Amino acid sequence: MLGVSHATSGAVLGLAVAGYAPLAFGIEPSAGSVLTFAAVCAGAALLPDLDHPSSTATKHFTAASFLASQVVRPLSGLVYRLTRARRDTGKGTHRGLTHTVLGAVLLGLGVNLASAAWGAPVLLGTLFVCLALAIKGLDAIVPGPPSLVAAAALTFAVEAYVPGGTAGTAGWLGTAVALGMVVHSVGDAITESGAPLLWPVPIRQRRWYPVGSPRPLRFRTGGKVEAWLVAPGLTVAAFVLAALVVPGVAPVLLDLRDRVEQLIAGAAMMAP
């Protein structure tokens, strides 16, 4: 899928998990926790494509992402060669290690441990990087200032002005990274090529089996189905979920609705 669809799918999943999962344990999430988790999930949904030299994450972000790609691609190729089964084909440098559930879980676990040990520097750094990636992924529909500047401003705003800030995500923010990477791979799996989500589980004598939806349901990346159905649907879902799960948003929207109704009623009374 395109960067826009990856970013919005990550935002939708992040909002749903951060908004509803804590309630199952009797915990009321703060606005800062929900927004931080959702933003990181949205940005992490572009991370797997660091294994592609022309992806948004690699080519249109920073020099650091380009260098990261130079590490990720050969590492993914090496793991592929070491673990490939008899019927596996290809090089494993794209849609390889970063497109697997295990790879996502390992990176997420690392971020969880780091955020629990070092707190704010890891939380703010992760939020900044993922916000910048998400903004860059949305640039096709929401063009604006450079992603790094916008990400820095939003990171500061979340920490300084949003109730709860990032502190409530310490020790579990890596879960957002893992979920974002997995939802990216699931998105790729429903396109024409599939993704090796279940590596290294052997399937049909292949460890890098490209898991996918039934062929009649697959669509082409950037095609009409994605442009006119998938991307708009995900965007609407993200706004609806934000209104439902981010504390403080619903009252503001209800107040805005009441004010609009009052203005309409006043205009109607003044009309001849």
C-alpha positions as CSV (number, residue, x, y, z in Angstrom):
1,M,0.0,0.0,0.0
2,L,1.0,3.7,-0.3
3,G,2.4,5.7,2.6
4,V,-0.9,7.4,3.2
5,S,-2.8,4.1,3.7
6,H,0.0,2.7,5.9
7,A,0.0,5.8,8.1
8,T,-3.7,6.0,8.5
9,S,-4.1,2.3,9.1
10,G,-1.5,2.6,11.9
11,A,-3.3,5.6,13.4
12,V,-6.6,3.7,13.4
13,L,-5.1,0.6,15.1
14,G,-3.2,2.8,17.6
15,L,-6.3,4.8,18.6
16,A,-8.3,1.6,19.0
17,V,-5.7,-0.2,21.1
18,A,-4.7,2.8,23.3
19,G,-8.3,3.9,23.7
20,Y,-9.9,0.6,24.6
21,A,-7.3,-1.8,25.8
22,P,-6.5,0.0,29.1
23,L,-10.3,0.0,30.0
24,A,-10.2,-3.8,30.1
25,F,-7.8,-3.5,33.1
26,G,-9.8,-0.7,34.8
27,I,-7.4,2.0,33.6
28,E,-8.6,5.3,32.3
29,P,-6.1,6.3,29.6
30,S,-5.0,10.0,29.4
31,A,-5.2,12.0,26.3
32,G,-1.4,12.1,26.1
33,S,-1.1,8.3,26.3
34,V,-3.7,7.8,23.5
35,L,-2.3,10.4,21.2
36,T,1.3,9.3,21.8
37,F,0.5,5.6,21.2
38,A,-1.5,6.3,18.1
39,A,1.1,8.7,16.6
40,V,3.9,6.2,17.1
41,C,1.8,3.4,15.6
42,A,1.1,5.5,12.6
43,G,4.7,6.4,12.0
44,A,5.9,2.8,12.7
45,A,3.6,1.7,9.9
46,L,6.1,3.1,7.5
47,L,9.2,1.6,9.1
48,P,9.1,-1.8,7.3
49,D,9.8,-0.1,4.0
50,L,13.3,0.9,5.1
51,D,14.2,-2.2,3.2
52,H,13.3,-0.5,-0.1
53,P,15.6,2.2,-1.4
54,S,12.8,4.2,-3.0
55,S,10.3,4.1,-0.2
56,T,9.0,7.2,1.7
57,A,10.7,6.1,4.8
58,T,14.1,5.7,3.1
59,K,14.2,8.3,0.3
60,H,12.0,11.1,1.5
61,F,12.8,11.3,5.2
62,T,16.4,12.1,6.3
63,A,20.0,11.0,5.7
64,A,19.6,8.9,8.9
65,S,16.8,6.8,7.3
66,F,18.9,6.3,4.2
67,L,21.8,5.0,6.3
68,A,19.3,2.8,8.2
69,S,18.2,1.4,4.9
70,Q,21.8,0.5,4.1
71,V,21.9,-1.6,7.2
72,V,18.4,-3.1,7.0
73,R,18.5,-4.3,3.4
74,P,21.7,-6.4,3.8
75,L,20.7,-7.7,7.2
76,S,17.4,-8.8,5.8
77,G,19.1,-10.5,2.9
78,L,21.5,-12.3,5.2
79,V,18.7,-13.6,7.5
80,Y,16.9,-14.7,4.3
81,R,19.8,-16.7,3.0
82,L,20.5,-18.3,6.4
83,T,16.9,-19.4,6.9
84,R,15.5,-20.0,3.4
85,A,13.8,-23.3,2.7
86,R,14.0,-25.3,-0.5
87,R,11.2,-23.6,-2.3
88,D,11.9,-20.0,-1.2
89,T,12.8,-17.7,-4.1
90,G,14.2,-14.2,-4.3
91,K,16.8,-12.2,-2.3
92,G,14.9,-11.2,0.9
93,T,16.1,-7.6,0.7
94,H,12.5,-6.3,0.2
95,R,9.5,-7.5,2.1
96,G,11.8,-9.6,4.2
97,L,12.7,-9.4,7.9
98,T,10.9,-6.1,8.6
99,H,7.7,-7.5,7.1
100,T,7.5,-10.3,9.6
101,V,5.6,-10.5,12.9
102,L,8.7,-11.8,14.7
103,G,10.8,-8.9,13.4
104,A,8.2,-6.4,14.6
105,V,7.9,-8.0,18.0
106,L,11.7,-8.0,18.6
107,L,12.0,-4.3,17.7
108,G,8.9,-3.4,19.8
109,L,10.3,-5.4,22.8
110,G,13.6,-3.4,22.5
111,V,11.7,-0.1,22.6
112,N,9.6,-1.3,25.5
113,L,12.7,-2.2,27.5
114,A,14.5,1.0,26.6
115,S,11.5,3.2,27.5
116,A,11.1,1.5,30.8
117,A,14.8,1.9,31.6
118,W,15.4,5.5,30.4
119,G,12.0,7.1,30.2
120,A,11.5,10.5,28.7
121,P,14.4,10.6,26.2
122,V,13.3,7.3,24.6
123,L,9.6,8.2,24.7
124,L,10.2,11.7,23.2
125,G,12.7,10.4,20.6
126,T,10.4,7.6,19.5
127,L,7.4,10.0,19.3
128,F,9.4,12.5,17.3
129,V,10.7,10.0,14.7
130,C,7.4,8.3,14.3
131,L,5.5,11.6,14.0
132,A,7.9,12.7,11.3
133,L,7.4,9.5,9.4
134,A,3.6,9.7,9.7
135,I,3.6,13.3,8.5
136,K,5.8,12.4,5.6
137,G,3.5,9.4,4.8
138,L,0.5,11.8,4.8
139,D,2.2,14.4,2.7
140,A,0.4,13.4,-0.4
141,I,-3.0,14.5,1.1
142,V,-1.8,16.9,3.8
143,P,1.1,18.8,2.4
144,G,2.7,21.3,4.8
145,P,5.9,22.3,6.5
146,P,8.9,20.0,6.6
147,S,8.1,16.9,8.5
148,L,10.9,17.3,11.1
149,V,9.8,20.8,12.0
150,A,6.2,19.8,12.3
151,A,7.1,16.6,14.3
152,A,9.2,18.6,16.7
153,A,6.4,21.1,17.3
154,L,3.8,18.3,17.8
155,T,6.1,16.4,20.1
156,F,6.6,19.5,22.3
157,A,2.9,20.2,22.3
158,V,2.0,16.6,23.4
159,E,4.5,16.7,26.2
160,A,3.8,20.2,27.4
161,Y,0.1,20.8,26.8
162,V,-1.8,17.5,26.4
163,P,-2.9,16.0,29.8
164,G,-0.7,13.1,30.7
165,G,2.0,13.8,28.1
166,T,4.1,10.8,27.1
167,A,4.8,9.5,30.6
168,G,2.0,7.0,30.7
169,T,3.5,5.1,27.7
170,A,6.8,4.1,29.4
171,G,7.4,0.4,29.2
172,W,4.7,-0.3,26.5
173,L,5.3,2.3,23.8
174,G,7.2,-0.4,21.8
175,T,3.9,-2.2,21.5
176,A,2.8,0.7,19.2
177,V,6.0,0.2,17.2
178,A,5.3,-3.5,16.8
179,L,1.6,-3.1,15.9
180,G,2.4,-0.4,13.4
181,M,4.9,-2.6,11.6
182,V,2.5,-5.6,11.7
183,V,-0.4,-3.5,10.3
184,H,2.0,-2.4,7.5
185,S,2.7,-6.0,6.6
186,V,-0.9,-6.9,6.8
187,G,-1.7,-4.1,4.4
188,D,1.0,-5.4,2.0
189,A,-0.5,-8.9,2.3
190,I,-3.8,-7.8,0.9
191,T,-2.1,-6.3,-2.2
192,E,-0.9,-8.3,-5.1
193,S,2.5,-9.4,-3.7
194,G,1.7,-10.6,-0.1
195,A,4.2,-10.5,2.8
196,P,6.1,-13.1,4.8
197,L,4.2,-12.4,8.0
198,L,4.7,-15.8,9.6
199,W,8.4,-16.3,9.1
200,P,10.1,-18.7,10.1
201,V,7.1,-21.0,10.3
202,P,7.4,-23.4,7.3
203,I,4.4,-23.2,4.9
204,R,4.4,-25.3,1.7
205,Q,8.1,-25.9,2.1
206,R,8.8,-22.2,2.3
207,R,9.8,-20.2,5.4
208,W,9.3,-16.9,3.7
209,Y,5.9,-17.8,2.4
210,P,4.1,-14.6,1.1
211,V,0.9,-14.6,3.2
212,G,-2.0,-12.9,1.4
213,S,-5.7,-12.6,1.1
214,P,-7.6,-14.6,-1.4
215,R,-6.5,-13.5,-4.9
216,P,-9.9,-12.1,-6.0
217,L,-9.8,-9.7,-2.9
218,R,-6.3,-8.4,-3.6
219,F,-5.8,-4.9,-5.1
220,R,-3.0,-3.1,-6.8
221,T,-0.9,-0.6,-4.7
222,G,-1.9,2.9,-5.7
223,G,-4.8,1.6,-7.7
224,K,-8.5,2.8,-7.7
225,V,-9.5,0.5,-4.9
226,E,-6.9,2.0,-2.6
227,A,-7.3,5.6,-3.8
228,W,-11.2,5.6,-3.7
229,L,-12.0,3.1,-1.0
230,V,-9.2,2.0,1.3
231,A,-7.5,5.4,2.0
232,P,-10.7,7.5,2.5
233,G,-12.2,4.8,4.7
234,L,-9.2,4.7,6.9
235,T,-9.1,8.5,7.1
236,V,-12.7,8.7,8.2
237,A,-12.2,5.8,10.7
238,A,-9.2,7.7,12.3
239,F,-11.2,10.9,12.8
240,V,-14.2,8.9,14.3
241,L,-12.0,7.0,16.6
242,A,-10.1,10.1,17.7
243,A,-13.5,11.7,18.7
244,L,-14.5,8.5,20.6
245,V,-11.4,7.6,22.5
246,V,-9.2,10.7,23.1
247,P,-10.3,12.2,26.4
248,G,-11.6,15.7,26.0
249,V,-12.3,15.6,22.3
250,A,-15.9,14.6,22.4
251,P,-17.0,17.4,24.7
252,V,-15.3,19.9,22.4
253,L,-17.0,18.5,19.4
254,L,-20.4,18.5,21.1
255,D,-19.9,22.1,22.2
256,L,-18.9,23.1,18.6
257,R,-22.1,21.4,17.3
258,D,-24.2,23.3,19.8
259,R,-22.6,26.6,18.8
260,V,-23.2,25.8,15.1
261,E,-26.8,24.9,15.8
262,Q,-27.3,28.2,17.7
263,L,-25.8,30.2,14.8
264,I,-28.0,28.5,12.3
265,A,-31.1,29.1,14.5
266,G,-30.1,32.7,15.0
267,A,-29.7,33.2,11.3
268,A,-33.0,31.6,10.6
269,M,-34.8,33.9,13.1
270,M,-33.2,37.0,11.4
271,A,-34.2,35.9,7.9
272,P,-37.2,37.8,6.5
